[in-house]
Amino acid sequence: MSKESRDAAEGRPSYKDTLNLLQTGFGMRANAVQREPELQGFWAEQGIDLSLGLENSGAVFTLHDGPPYANGALHMGHALNKVLKDVINKYQVLRGRRVRFVPGWDCHGLPIELKVLQSMDQEQRQALTPIKLRKKAAAYARKQVEGQMKGFQRWGIWADWDHPYLTLQKEYEAAQIRVFGEMVLKGHIYRGLKPVHWSPSSRTALAEAELEYPDGHTSPSVFVAFPAVQLPTALREAINAEGINLPDDDTSLGNSLQVAIWTTTPWTLPANLAVSVNDRLDYALADDGTGRMLLVASDLIETLTATLGLPLSRKLTVKGALLAGLMYRHPLLDRTSPVVIGGEYITTESGTGLVHTAPGHGVDDFHTGQKNGLPVLCPVDEGGTLTSEAGPFAGLNVLRDANPAIIEALDAAGALLKQETYGHRYPYDWRTKKPTIFRATEQWFASVDGFRQQALDAIDDVQWTPASGRNRIEAMVKERGDWCISRQRTWGVPIPVFYHRSSGEVLLNADTLSHIESLIGEHGADVWWEKDEADLLPPAYADQADQWRKGTDTMDVWFDSGSSWAAVSSQRDNLSYPADLYLEGTDQHRGWFQSSLLTSVAVNGHAPYKRVLTHGFALDEKGRKMSKSLGNVVDPMVIIEGGKNQKQEPAYGADVLRLWVSSVDYSADVPIGAGILRQLADVYRKVRNTSRYLLGNLHDFDPASDAIPVADLPLLDRWMLQRSAEVMDEITAAFESFEFFRFFQLLQNFCVTDLSNFYLDIAKDRLYVSAPADRRRRSCQTVMALIIERLAGLIAPVLCHMAEDIWQNLPYPVEENSVFLRGWPDVPHEWRDLSVVEPVQQLRELRTAVNRVLEDCRSRQELGASLEAAVRIEARSPGLQSALSWLDGQGDVHVDGLRDWLLVSQLQLGGEPWAELLASQDDPIALIEVSRARGTKCERCWHYEGDVGRHPEHPHLCGRCVEVLERRTHQLA
């Protein structure tokens, strides 16, 4: 039976209706699955989610969106990235800046091409023309964009959704061609035969950013002996001077002296054209115990003795420079090759100090070959199969059966010194997850050397957050080779070049580039496949059309996305170039950040961004990468809408997802999982319930007529405004510095510690018990109204749905119909009052100490509610004594009584010690004594008072409540 029912049964009046209880439509539960889309609809209907940013009068703020790949379901990495961007954009909108966020998608490339091919049977694939493939790929990409866009919108992301940028749009492709053309005309683009990262599984060249290095890769490493066949004169003289006699004829010399090399790619040995040495290193002729001498690095003799199991003993030491010109015989092919001088890449850290050199299969090898006039031999086709140039090994696949066959042949030829498994970092194709190789092919390159220093200077002009990002990209740009920008695919932007059918001469000039750019701008890149040379060449070449063949290569997709500054931020209205901010995952230092930097610097001499923020990756709660095989994938849509089992996977709504983003230090990898979500949901509820409490107590308050001037507010209220001012300053600083985890901490502490546990806890009595229009209640309502409006603004960038919901539930009229139209909350000058900070801090510490003693009594079941207690206090510290004097001298008699601040029924300061005690505690700040309160409990305010029962009309009320009822009747009349 409820108390009201018992009162009615006993014929006693119920005073519940005389209390000022909460009234608000702002529910305790968010009902986010239904409510959030309603609020998003409101923003769209009002144009707030786009036009507000465009109509602001402040400076333009451009956060340029790095395009996600248009393939697959959205994951937590997308959530971290897009919500961070949205938080920043919403904050900038509230600050009055002109914001237009144009979302982008990366639409070309192999994964989409493969998806299209996988959806077809063999017969359909054979009938597939390049243009049909492109049409299907474009349709697939657009469908993926549509699905991902809906997901982003459900997260509350604001953007110009009607005008996104897609790398397949004709105006985008034309801008990309323009970037390529300007780099051509500035001399930064060339075609050359060079070893590039080649993916046999994808049959195309790859850029650095398309590689990954999985753990656990091993290769079959071999030590091989190449027999010497001829010595340079200076070397032979040095050998003779030591009394060492080597035979002159080839066969005998080869049996006596052999050049030792080490390689982890035995399949490249058919392409060997030289052995390279470092001219400054010392090399030794070392007897292996059989009368044969091996040429090895002097510093490695001891290591090689153990590795090869041979008793190597030094007979002679010479400088590497003296070895140049030594000729050796290939042990497996009819070929003699020289020892040549290589570079500083040749060290004594591993191997033998002599490097097997195949100019067609390695960057260092290629450069050494160029320096020494070696041909570029590449006996491997696009599928990774050895060609006829590999002699007896033709037809073997370099990643499957070539290594064992070549090792067996080396052993049979007596050239194998040692074979062992070697674990090391090895590049894999990031799409197919299969190993790559270095393979020399004719490709198009951007010569980074042509603008490397400019790029490094541009990096210095950018603000990198965290600062380590600068070092990372600087090291990458310093070390990177020329950028291979051509791909052997159909689904992409064409490299607009023509080749002479007989001479192979390249046609690529201002006239052809301009013509192709205009054609693509009008028709899209499909025109390259739809039209023949006669229609693609400019009018000046029309009569020569039969002499030219259009190229078949497409551009690296990093060139696609790296051109977005030219197609979007420098082209569209209400955007700026350089953009104010780029924000992506930390892996983009070698991806989009770098490709954007290189294209922008090459064309315009500066970076496309003023500031770059990077975030880490989303991991599970144990810090593991998410994967289907581990079953630890967290789906952002399940967080929002709930899973199949709503008990295990409840629907938290988009705001909890957004709160997670604000709670983590995004500069590192960040965890997410069921336990973390429960904690976040608890914080979300605390903020929501605090807001609900504020709204619910304002149902009969209108600031226009009921507010109390700030200067006339009681001390407690003035402190609350001063504390709010401090929090607002700190939250503003957190947003300005992009430290959103500080916002999260400040918000949580403000709502729980400052408001709920202190100010509102104390305020309950004057809010509930006072007559509606009593000054002590109106002063509290004044503060609550001031705070709830600003709290809504402060949380709006992150908890955008809750903020708007609060605004829509304000119980009094405001000028703006959306929290976002109010702008960023400012701190009125009159809120600031530093004089209240120190004394209230002293009194809060006293309150905490008193609560500890009361809790101790409660745990022993000697007390229930704190109002059952009487407390005596003797101040020990000067600070507390000063604070008590301040409160007594300046406090409002109806609000600032220490008894009310401590929530006890009786309070005595100093005086005689009490005889009957429940507990006492002698703290450094005060002696605290607790006893049971005297008097009878008032059934309306629950205080224990001595005058309960003295009022015949209300025998169960205290005198204060009787007076309140009289005033209440008068106020409501």
Buried (B, 14 or more C-beta within 10 A) or exposed (E): EEEEEEBEEEEEBBBEEBBBEBEBEBEEEBEBBEBBBEBBEBBBEBEBBBEBBBEBEEEBBBBBBBBBBBBEEBBBBBBBBBBBBBBBBBBBBBBBBBBBBBBBBBBBBBBBBBBBBEEBEEEEEEEBEBBBBBBBBBEBBBEBBEEBBEBBBBBBBBBBBEEBBBBBBBBBBBBBBBBBBBBBBEEBBBBBBBBBBBBBBBBBBBBBBBBEEEEEBEBBBBBBBBBBBBBBEBBBEBBEEEEBEBEEEBEEBBBBBBBBBBBBBBBBBBBBBBBBBBBEBBBBBBBBEEEBBBBBBBBBBEBBBEBBEBEBBEBBBBBBBBBBBBBBBBBBBEBBBBBBBBEEBBEBEEBBBBBBBBBBBBBBBBBBBEEBEBEBBBBBBBEBBBBEBBBEBEEBBBBEBBBEBBBEBBEEBEBBBBBEEBEEEBBBBBBBEEBBBBBBBEBBBBBBEBBBEBBBBBBEEBEBBBEEBBEBBBEBBEEBBBBBBBBBBBBBBBBBBBBEEEEEEBBBEEBBBBBBBEBBBEBBBBBBBBBEBEEBBBEEBEEBBEBBBBBBBBBBBBBBBBBBBBBBBBBBEBBBBBBBBBBBBBBBBBBBBBBBBBBBBBBBEBBBBBBBBBBBBBBBBEEEEBEEEEEBBBBBBBBBBBBEEEEEBBBBBBBBBBBBBBBBBBBEBBBBBEEBBEEBBEBBBBBBBBBBBBBBBBBBBEBEEBBBEBEEBBBBBBBBBBBBBBBBEBBBEBBEEBBBBBBBBBBBEBBBEBBBBBBBBBBBBBBBBBBBBBBBBBBBBBBBBBBBBBBBBBBBBBBBBBBBBBBBBBBBEBEEEBBBBBBBBEBEEEBEBEEBEEBBEBBBBBBEBBBEBBEBBBEEEBBEEBBBBBBBBBBBBEBBBBBBEBBEEBBBEBBBBBBBBBBBBBBBBEEEEBEEEBBBBEBEBBBBBBBBBEBBBBBBBBBBBEBBBEBEEBEBBBBBBBEBBEBBEEEEE
